[in-house]
């Protein structure tokens, strides 16, 4: 069963090309990866389910580095096949 708390939307912070919502809960502002709809404004109340209490660590992927790594793998693969 999932329960939630009411938080106050404070805006976004950008980390690695990802907009992370800032939510104030019980006087503490946290970076919480929850979906925020387009019509939510700063100061609006939002429902935050209990998952924000877990110790998640979000790792951001650099798309350009991923593309470079994939192209390197393809180059090595083509050398091994020939």
C-alpha positions in Angstrom: 0.0 0.0 0.0 1.3 3.4 -0.9 0.6 6.6 1.0 1.6 10.1 0.3 2.3 13.5 1.7 1.5 17.0 0.4 4.5 18.8 -0.8 5.0 22.3 -2.2 6.5 22.7 -5.7 9.5 25.1 -5.5 10.8 24.9 -9.1 13.4 22.8 -10.9 17.2 22.3 -10.8 19.0 21.1 -13.9 21.4 18.1 -13.5 22.9 16.6 -16.6 20.3 18.0 -19.0 17.5 16.7 -16.7 15.1 18.9 -14.9 14.7 17.6 -11.4 11.7 19.0 -9.4 12.4 20.7 -6.0 9.7 19.8 -3.5 9.3 21.1 0.0 8.0 18.6 2.5 7.8 19.4 6.2 10.0 22.5 5.7 12.8 20.6 3.9 13.4 21.1 0.2 14.4 18.0 -1.7 15.2 17.0 -5.2 12.5 14.4 -6.0 12.1 12.7 -9.3 8.3 12.8 -9.7 6.3 13.8 -12.8 5.2 17.5 -12.7 2.5 18.4 -15.2 2.8 21.5 -17.4 0.1 23.5 -15.5 1.8 23.2 -12.0 3.2 26.5 -10.8 5.7 27.4 -8.1 4.0 27.3 -4.8 1.3 24.7 -5.9 0.7 21.7 -3.6 1.6 18.4 -5.1 1.1 14.8 -3.9 4.3 13.0 -3.1 4.1 9.3 -2.5 6.2 7.6 0.2 8.9 6.6 -2.2 10.7 9.9 -1.6 11.9 8.5 1.8 13.9 5.7 0.2 17.6 6.3 -0.5 17.6 6.5 -4.3 20.7 7.6 -6.1 19.9 8.9 -9.6 22.7 8.6 -12.2 22.4 10.7 -15.3 23.5 9.4 -18.6 25.6 11.6 -20.9 24.1 10.8 -24.3 27.2 12.0 -26.2 29.5 9.7 -24.2 27.1 6.8 -24.8 27.0 7.4 -28.5 30.8 7.6 -28.6 31.1 4.3 -26.6 28.6 2.6 -28.9 30.5 3.7 -32.0 33.8 2.4 -30.6 32.1 -1.0 -29.9 30.9 -1.1 -33.5 34.3 -0.3 -34.8 35.9 -3.0 -32.8 33.2 -5.5 -33.7 33.7 -4.7 -37.5 37.5 -5.3 -37.1 36.9 -8.6 -35.4 34.5 -9.8 -38.1 36.7 -9.1 -41.0 
